[in-house]
Structure formats: C-alpha cells, structure tokens
Amino acid sequence: MKLTVIGGAGVRTPRIIPSLVRRAARLNLQELWLMDIDGAKLELIGGLCKALAAQQNAPFKVILTTDAREAIRSANHIITTIRPGFEQGRAIDERIAFKHGVLGQETTGAGGFAMAMRSLPAILDYCRLAQQLAPGAWIYNFTNPAGLVAQGLHDAGVPRVFGICDSANGAQNAASRYLGVPLRRVRHEVFGLNHLSWTRSVRIDPDADGKGGEEVLPALLADPKFIQATHMSMFDPDLRESLGMFLNEYLHYFYHRDEALAALLAKPETRGEEVLRLTSELLDRLREVDAVRHPAEGLAVYQDVMGKRSATYMAHARHGAPRTQMAPVAEDDEGYAGVALGCVEAIATGVPHFTGLNVPNQGAIAGMRDDDVVEIGCVVDANGPHPQPIGDVPEGQYLLMRDVKRYERLAAQAILQRSRKLAAEALAAHPLIGSYPLAKTLVNEFIEAHKDIVGTWN
C-alpha cells in the first residue's frame, strides 16, 4: 500500500506515525509519502516523522517530496490536511471578523467561509489530480472547514471522498476514557454537521447494529465529575439539562455566542495569532537543536510546544481554568489519525469499523437531503462508509442544521463559481451573521485580503 499525506509538513503529522506503525502489517503498508509545498518546513516536520518511524522500527519507508504528482501517483489512500494562506491567513480572517463584531473561528461563520474560500479550490485541484494519477484512491479530507469542503467536493462530482474530524467521536472517546472501557467496546449515535453535532446515545457492548448493550449517556450527563472532566463544562447547566445530549464543543459558539465573542475580543491575541506564534516557536526551536541530525532533541521540542498549543485550545470558554484531558484507555483512541487510519484499514481489509464521519446523508437523518453532507456515525467496510440510520431528530437541532446546511451549500457554490453575490447570500443565511449588508462587507474584505490566493471573483 502507498499512503499519501497532502500537507505533510503540518504540525500534527508526526502523530500519525505511531498509529501507522501499529497497523502497518495489517495494511501491508510499504510507503508513506509526505507532500508539502513548503520544503523547508517539510524537512523539519518530515524529519521528525522519519525519526519516529525509525525509533519504532517501522516496516515502511517515509518519503518526503514537494512534487504533488509523484506523491499522488498510484496512491491507494490520500489524506488532505492543508492550510492555504498558512496560519497568517487564519489570523487575518479573525481580525476582519472581529472588526465587524462577529466570531472569526476558522470553521464557523465568517472565519469558516474565509478558510473555505482558500481551502476548497486547493483540495479540489488535488482531487482532480488524484482522479488522473490514482483513480481508485480514497480521499480523507481533514482540511478545515471539513464539512463545507466535503460538501463542495461532492457538489463538484468528486467520488470516494469524505470528511474527517476527531470531534465527531467526542462522546465516544470521552465515555471510553472516563469509564475505563476500551474504545472498541463503545458506540455512539452522533448526528448533525461538522462542528455542529449532537450525540444522543452512547452504548457499551452493543450489537452489530448499534442496539442493545448498556446505555450510559444519561448517567454520564448527570455525573458532575464527568461534566468537569470534559468540554461539557463549558455549557450552561440548564442548557445541558434541556438538551440531554453530549454537545460538540464548537456548539459553544452558537449557544454561547455573545459570551464567546466578548471573551475572544478581550484576549490580546486571536487564536490564529496564538497558533502562528506557537508554530513559529516550534520551527525556530527545531532549527536550533538541528532536529534533522538530532531527532531525540527535536522530538522533545515537539512535545513541549504541542503541549502548549493543546493546553490553550478553546481557553476563552474555560474562563482561565486549565484544560482537563483524560488519558486514553487503550491505543485505539488516536485522535484524527485514528479516524483516518481506522477507515483506511477497514477499506483495505474489509473488516467493518465504526466511526463518526462527514458523508452524504443518504436518508440517514430525516428531513435532510440525500446529498447533504452530514456528520454521522458510519460503518466502514471494503466498499467505503455507510451512514447509520438516525431518523427524526429534535426540532431545535433540526432547524439549526437546516440553516447551517443552507449556508454551506450556498458557500460551496459561491466558492466554486467565485460569485460575490452567492457568497453574500451564504453569509447572510448563517445564524451567526444574519445581515446582508454585513455579509457583503465581509465577503469583499476577505477577497481583498486573500486576492493572491483566491483570485478574481465576479
């Protein structure tokens, strides 16, 4: 097998290596290609990946390249995790949004649109290249905003592609860690859109259809220790009680909109600026220790800086409280690497695997169109992902999903057509914006700020 990562110089790439080593024999993995347009960064991050692979006696080669065609050619599986405009682009998006009094988070609302207008065309180019050079490959998109990008790719006719997000499995992971039960014994019912999803059930040892077993979610949501050990502590207690579900952490931007915006505006730097600073620190320190020649020192630097980055994640919602992270019960809790590689393994071996993904609805959630890309639990096998039936969902969640999906569909078409008019219509439809004149202003400023990347819009 040949596995390719487009955006291989991303700072999270080294985390894929231990997961790959554990699966290498089952996958018959022979080559891991890491491709990136930034050769200098790829040398540093890719060097760490090579060091990790050697340290763990990986049976596969790690190949670094800036040549997308060679990386994609004959690949069996392709993971896309790129950031057009780099971290600086995200910081620009946030400042534009904040200037106009709206949230600038890179996957939600105004910031999400700005990220998508750079991400979707770039990912689409790689997908079209894959159709030429690796026509049978499966593509796993981790590039944000994962749901909107996946919708745009499906609208553009790209086959065998779905969106990956580790937050789609948040309830399953949290229950596994808190209860001390291996992840493979836990199954959840998640529904919604990317970064806009709810989990209504978590079962231990269910049957193959996800039924039976022990339902544990109500007891967990009633347990103060569980709430404090997870991001559920960010949400108002009355809201938690009213909804009675495990909430995707990004719902904080919807249910606590004004509070979140005020907290973010009060910070001296945006999250994008913070990530830019930490990434610069990481790269500078890797160069200082000559990480390519001294991988042990490089790995120590990597763990230190990535620990800082993780500790400050969504800090605005915790009001200064430290981030609580429960240790995984077993090696099968692997974050986004586990989501992607679990699917790779299921498709390669035919052994079914359950996980949350962003895929076309295909009748799973009542009231959503079949070709609406939704976030939902899927069984993955040799034929790819199969969304599991959800049926009817509560009206409040359904209406919010419909509003945001209308925005996503309009936004995808606006980006594919480079249409300012459709883009303004999309942002005006988003629940976190809702003003047409404001939407027009945001669209024009985003296009101007990123004109070197997004080109001319009509």
C-alpha positions in Angstrom: 0.0 0.0 0.0 1.0 3.6 -0.7 -0.4 6.2 1.7 0.0 9.9 0.9 -0.5 12.9 3.1 -1.0 16.2 1.3 0.1 18.9 3.7 2.7 16.6 5.2 4.6 19.4 6.9 1.6 20.2 9.1 2.5 20.2 12.8 0.1 17.3 13.6 1.6 14.9 11.0 4.1 13.3 13.4 1.1 12.0 15.4 0.2 9.7 12.6 3.4 7.7 12.8 2.7 5.5 15.9 -0.8 4.7 14.6 0.7 3.7 11.3 3.4 1.5 12.8 0.7 -0.4 14.8 -1.3 -1.0 11.6 1.5 -1.4 9.1 1.4 -5.2 8.9 -2.4 -5.4 8.5 -2.3 -2.7 5.8 0.8 -4.1 4.1 2.0 -0.5 4.1 5.2 -0.1 2.1 5.4 3.7 1.5 4.2 6.8 3.4 4.6 9.9 1.2 4.5 13.3 2.9 4.0 16.0 0.4 4.0 19.8 1.1 4.7 23.0 -0.9 7.0 24.3 2.0 10.2 22.3 1.5 12.0 23.8 4.5 9.2 23.1 6.9 8.8 19.6 5.4 12.4 18.9 6.1 11.9 19.7 9.8 8.5 18.1 10.4 9.2 15.2 7.9 12.5 14.7 9.6 10.6 14.1 12.9 8.3 11.7 11.2 11.3 9.7 9.9 12.9 9.7 13.3 9.7 8.4 14.9 9.4 5.8 12.3 13.0 4.6 12.8 12.6 4.8 16.6 9.6 2.4 16.3 11.1 0.1 13.7 8.5 1.0 11.1 8.5 -1.5 8.2 7.6 1.2 5.7 9.5 4.0 4.0 8.8 7.6 4.8 9.3 9.7 1.6 9.3 13.5 1.6 8.5 15.5 -1.5 7.2 18.8 -2.8 6.0 17.1 -6.0 2.3 16.6 -5.8 2.1 14.4 -8.9 4.7 11.9 -7.6 3.1 11.9 -4.2 -0.3 11.1 -5.6 0.7 8.8 -8.4 -0.7 5.3 -7.7 -1.5 6.1 -4.1 -4.2 3.8 -2.6 -5.2 6.3 0.1 -4.8 10.1 0.3 -5.2 12.3 3.4 -5.5 16.0 2.7 -4.6 18.3 5.6 -3.5 21.7 4.1 -3.8 25.3 5.2 -3.8 27.7 2.2 -2.6 31.0 3.5 -0.9 29.3 6.4 -1.5 30.4 10.0 -1.2 34.1 9.0 -4.3 33.7 6.8 -6.3 32.5 9.8 -5.1 35.4 11.9 -6.2 37.8 9.1 -9.6 36.2 8.9 -10.2 36.6 12.7 -9.2 40.3 12.8 -11.5 41.1 9.9 -14.4 39.3 11.6 -13.7 40.9 15.0 -13.6 44.3 13.4 -17.2 43.8 12.3 -18.3 42.3 15.7 -18.8 38.7 14.6 -17.0 35.5 15.5 -13.9 34.7 13.4 -13.4 31.0 14.3 -11.9 29.2 11.3 -14.6 26.6 10.8 -17.7 28.5 11.9 -19.4 31.6 10.4 -17.4 34.3 8.8 -13.9 32.8 9.6 -15.1 29.4 8.3 -16.2 30.9 5.0 -12.8 32.7 4.6 -11.0 29.5 5.3 -13.2 27.6 2.9 -12.7 30.0 0.0 -8.9 29.2 0.2 -9.3 25.5 1.1 -11.9 24.2 -1.3 -10.3 25.2 -4.6 -6.9 23.8 -3.5 -8.3 20.5 -2.3 -10.4 20.2 -5.5 -7.2 20.6 -7.5 -5.6 17.7 -5.6 -8.7 15.6 -6.0 -8.7 16.1 -9.8 -5.1 15.2 -9.9 -5.9 12.0 -8.0 -8.6 11.2 -10.5 -5.9 11.2 -13.2 -3.0 9.6 -11.3 -4.7 7.4 -8.7 -8.2 6.9 -9.9 -9.0 4.2 -7.4 -7.8 6.1 -4.3 -9.9 7.0 -1.4 -9.5 10.6 -0.1 -9.9 11.6 3.5 -10.2 15.3 3.9 -9.1 16.8 7.2 -8.7 20.4 5.9 -11.0 22.8 7.6 -13.8 23.5 7.4 -14.1 19.8 6.8 -17.9 19.6 6.3 -18.2 22.5 4.0 -15.2 21.4 2.0 -16.6 17.8 1.7 -19.9 19.3 0.5 -18.2 21.3 -2.1 -16.2 18.3 -3.3 -19.3 16.2 -3.6 -21.1 19.0 -5.4 -18.2 19.1 -7.8 -18.5 15.4 -8.5 -15.5 14.0 -6.7 -16.0 10.4 -5.8 -14.6 8.4 -2.8 -14.0 11.4 -0.6 -15.3 12.1 2.9 -14.5 14.5 5.7 -12.6 13.6 8.9 -12.9 15.3 12.2 -11.9 13.9 15.6 -14.6 15.9 17.3 -17.2 13.7 15.6 -16.2 11.0 18.0 -16.0 13.2 21.1 -18.7 11.5 23.1 -17.4 8.0 22.3 -13.9 9.0 23.3 -15.0 10.8 26.5 -17.1 7.8 27.7 -14.3 5.4 26.9 -11.7 7.4 28.9 -14.0 8.2 31.9 -15.4 4.7 32.3 -12.2 2.9 31.6 -13.7 0.9 28.8 -11.7 0.3 25.6 -12.9 2.4 22.7 -13.7 -0.7 20.5 -16.5 -1.6 23.0 -18.2 1.8 22.9 -20.5 3.1 20.2 -22.3 6.4 20.0 -25.2 7.9 17.9 -24.0 11.3 16.6 -25.9 13.5 14.2 -25.6 17.0 12.7 -23.0 18.8 10.6 -19.3 19.2 11.1 -18.7 21.2 14.3 -22.4 21.3 14.7 -23.3 17.9 16.0 -25.0 16.3 19.0 -24.7 12.7 20.5 -28.0 11.2 21.7 -26.8 7.8 22.8 -23.6 6.1 24.0 -23.7 2.3 24.5 -21.2 -0.2 25.9 -21.1 -3.6 24.0 -23.9 -3.0 21.6 -24.8 -5.5 18.8 -23.6 -5.1 15.2 -26.5 -2.6 14.5 -25.5 -0.4 17.5 -28.5 -1.5 19.6 -28.6 -3.3 22.9 -25.8 -3.2 25.3 -25.7 -0.7 28.2 -26.8 2.8 27.6 -24.5 5.1 29.6 -25.0 8.6 28.3 -27.8 9.8 30.7 -25.8 8.7 33.7 -22.7 10.4 32.4 -24.5 13.7 31.8 -25.9 13.5 35.3 -22.4 13.0 36.8 -20.7 16.3 37.8 -17.3 14.6 37.7 -17.8 13.6 34.1 -19.0 17.1 33.2 -15.9 18.7 34.7 -13.6 16.2 33.0 -14.9 17.1 29.6 -15.7 20.2 27.5 -19.4 19.8 28.6 -18.4 22.1 31.5 -18.3 25.0 29.0 -22.1 24.9 28.6 -24.8 26.3 30.8 -26.1 23.7 33.2 -29.7 24.5 32.3 -28.9 24.1 28.6 -27.2 20.7 29.2 -30.3 19.6 31.1 -32.7 20.8 28.5 -30.9 19.2 25.6 -30.0 16.0 27.3 -27.2 15.2 24.8 -23.5 15.3 24.5 -22.6 18.5 22.6 -19.9 19.1 20.1 -17.6 21.7 21.6 -18.0 24.1 18.7 -21.7 24.4 19.6 -20.3 26.8 22.3 -20.1 29.4 19.5 -23.8 29.1 18.8 -25.3 28.5 22.3 -22.9 31.0 24.0 -22.4 33.4 21.1 -22.2 36.7 22.9 -20.1 35.3 25.8 -17.7 33.7 23.4 -17.3 36.8 21.2 -16.7 39.0 24.3 -14.1 36.7 25.7 -12.3 36.4 22.4 -12.3 40.2 21.8 -10.8 40.7 25.3 -7.8 38.5 24.6 -4.6 40.2 23.5 -4.2 37.9 20.6 -6.6 35.8 18.5 -6.3 32.0 18.4 -4.9 32.3 14.9 -2.2 34.7 16.2 -1.5 32.3 19.1 -1.2 29.3 16.8 1.1 31.4 14.4 3.3 32.3 17.4 3.5 28.7 18.7 4.2 27.3 15.2 7.0 29.8 14.7 8.4 28.9 18.1 8.3 25.2 17.2 10.1 25.7 13.9 12.7 28.0 15.4 13.5 25.6 18.2 13.6 22.6 15.9 16.2 24.5 13.8 18.1 25.5 17.0 18.5 21.9 18.1 19.2 20.7 14.5 16.3 18.3 14.7 17.1 16.6 11.5 20.5 15.5 12.8 19.4 15.2 16.5 15.9 13.7 16.3 15.7 13.0 20.1 16.1 16.7 20.9 13.7 17.5 18.1 11.0 15.2 19.5 11.4 16.7 23.0 10.8 20.2 21.5 7.9 19.0 19.5 6.1 17.5 22.6 6.8 20.7 24.6 5.3 23.1 22.1 2.4 21.0 21.0 1.6 20.6 24.7 1.3 24.4 25.0 -0.9 24.5 21.9 -3.2 21.8 23.3 -3.4 23.5 26.7 -4.7 26.8 25.2 -7.3 25.2 23.0 -10.7 27.0 23.5 -9.3 28.7 26.6 -11.8 31.5 26.2 -14.6 29.1 27.1 -13.0 27.8 30.2 -12.6 31.2 31.9 -9.0 30.6 32.7 -9.4 27.1 34.0 -6.8 24.6 32.8 -7.8 22.1 30.1 -8.6 18.7 31.5 -7.5 15.8 29.4 -8.2 12.2 30.5 -5.7 9.7 29.4 -6.8 7.2 26.8 -7.7 3.7 28.0 -6.1 1.9 25.1 -4.1 2.6 21.9 -7.3 2.7 19.9 -8.0 6.3 21.0 -5.8 8.1 18.5 -7.5 11.4 17.6 -7.7 12.3 13.9 -5.0 9.8 12.9 -7.2 7.0 14.3 -10.3 8.2 12.5 -8.4 8.3 9.1 -6.4 5.1 9.6 -9.4 3.2 11.0 -11.1 3.9 7.7 -8.0 3.0 5.7 -7.8 -0.3 7.5 -11.5 -1.2 7.1 -11.4 -0.4 3.4 -8.1 -2.3 2.9 -9.1 -5.4 4.9 -12.9 -5.5 4.6 -13.2 -5.8 8.4 -16.0 -3.4 9.4 -15.1 -0.4 11.6 -17.4 2.2 13.2 -16.6 5.9 13.4 -18.1 9.3 13.0 -17.5 10.9 9.6 -18.8 13.6 7.3 -20.5 11.9 4.4 -23.7 12.3 2.2 -26.8 11.7 4.3 -28.3 9.1 2.1 -31.6 9.1 4.1 -30.0 8.6 7.5 -31.3 11.8 9.1 -35.0 12.5 8.4 -35.6 15.8 6.6 -32.1 16.2 5.3 -31.4 15.8 1.6 -29.7 12.6 0.4 -26.7 14.6 -0.9 -26.4 16.8 2.2 -23.0 16.1 3.7 -23.7 15.4 7.4 -21.7 14.4 10.5 -22.9 10.9 11.4 -21.8 7.5 12.7 -20.8 5.2 9.9 -19.8 1.6 9.4 -16.8 1.5 7.1 -16.0 -1.7 5.1 -14.3 -2.5 1.8 -17.0 -0.5 -0.1 -16.4 2.6 2.0 -18.6 4.4 4.6 -22.2 3.5 5.3 -24.1 6.1 7.4 -26.2 4.6 10.1 -29.9 5.4 10.4 -30.8 8.2 12.8 -34.4 9.1 11.7 -36.1 12.0 13.3 -34.2 14.5 15.4 -35.5 17.2 17.8 -36.9 20.3 16.1 -34.4 22.7 17.6 -31.4 20.8 16.4 -33.0 20.1 13.0 -33.8 23.7 12.3 -30.2 24.8 13.2 -28.8 22.1 11.0 -31.0 23.2 8.1 -30.0 26.8 8.4 -26.3 26.0 8.5 -26.6 23.5 5.7 -28.2 26.1 3.5 -25.3 28.3 4.3 -22.8 25.5 3.4 -24.5 24.7 0.1 -24.6 28.4 -0.9 -21.0 28.9 0.3 -19.7 25.9 -1.7 -21.4 27.1 -4.9 -20.1 30.7 -4.3 -16.6 29.4 -4.0 -16.8 27.1 -6.9 -18.2 29.8 -9.1 -16.2 32.7 -7.5 -19.5 34.6 -7.0 -19.6 37.5 -4.6 -23.4 37.6 -4.8 -23.8 33.9 -3.8 -21.1 34.4 -1.1 -23.1 37.3 0.4 -26.3 35.3 0.3 -24.5 32.4 2.1 -23.1 34.5 4.9 -26.4 36.4 5.3 -28.0 33.0 5.8 -25.6 31.9 8.5 -27.1 32.1 12.0 -24.0 33.9 13.4 -24.2 36.7 10.9 -27.7 37.2 9.6 -27.2 40.6 8.0 -26.9 41.0 4.2 -25.0 44.4 4.2 -22.6 42.9 6.8 -22.2 39.7 4.7 -21.3 41.8 1.6 -18.7 43.7 3.6 -17.2 40.6 5.0 -17.0 38.9 1.6 -15.4 41.9 -0.1 -12.8 42.3 2.7 -11.9 38.6 2.7 -11.5 38.5 -1.1 -9.3 41.6 -1.0 -7.2 40.3 1.9 -6.6 37.0 0.1 -6.6 38.1 -3.5 -3.2 36.5 -4.2 -4.7 33.1 -3.3 -8.4 33.3 -4.3 -8.0 35.3 -7.5 -10.7 37.4 -9.1 -14.3 37.0 -8.1 -17.3 38.2 -10.2 
